[in-house]
Amino acid sequence: MLAANARKKQRSSDMGEEKDSATTAETLRTHVRGLWPRHNRPYYIDEELYMQLWDEHVQKYGFKCSVTGDAFDMAKKATRPSVDQISAGSGYWAWNIRFTTCVFNTARNMTGDAHFEQMCRAVLESKYVQPCVHVSSA
């Protein structure tokens, strides 16, 4: 158990140090390729096409989420890049992926498109939104 936790911490540390766009893209590609057998989602993108899609994303959006515009930060799990299926469950095809933050991808996958959009609109339109208060531990 301790060895597994040490490996997990090392992988986490390694990901936080990734700054090279190609390394980030390769890490994402390997992760997604490992997901499809577990979730029974087809993966139809070879390495060359995947890297081309990543390069196009970086040219168009920079190192940011294609939906929210939030900057990717490999040191924080919520803002790491994530490969999102535009049409959930349709597989990882070139026409069906985009690069988003993990937090966006997770929230959208948990609620579905319609509810996620409704929730975002409700937050923006709500007059009852309470500000987040951060309490320092100092």
Stockholm file with secondary structure:
# STOCKHOLM 1.0

chainA/1-138         MLAANARKKQRSSDMGEEKDSATTAETLRTHVRGLWPRHNRPYYIDEELYMQLWDEHVQKYGFKCSVTGDAFDMAKKATRPSVDQISAGSGYWAWNIRFTTCVFNTARNMTGDAHFEQMCRAVLESKYVQPCVHVSSA
#=GR chainA/1-138 SS CHHHHHHHHHHHHHHHHCCCHHHHHHHHHHHHHHHHHHHTCCBCCCHHHHHHHHHHHHHHHCSBCTTTCCBCCTTSGGGSEEEEESSTTSCBCGGGEEEEEHHHHHHHHHHCHHHHHHHHHHHHHCSCCCCCCCCCCC
#=GC SS_cons         CHHHHHHHHHHHHHHHHCCCHHHHHHHHHHHHHHHHHHHTCCBCCCHHHHHHHHHHHHHHHCSBCTTTCCBCCTTSGGGSEEEEESSTTSCBCGGGEEEEEHHHHHHHHHHCHHHHHHHHHHHHHCSCCCCCCCCCCC
//
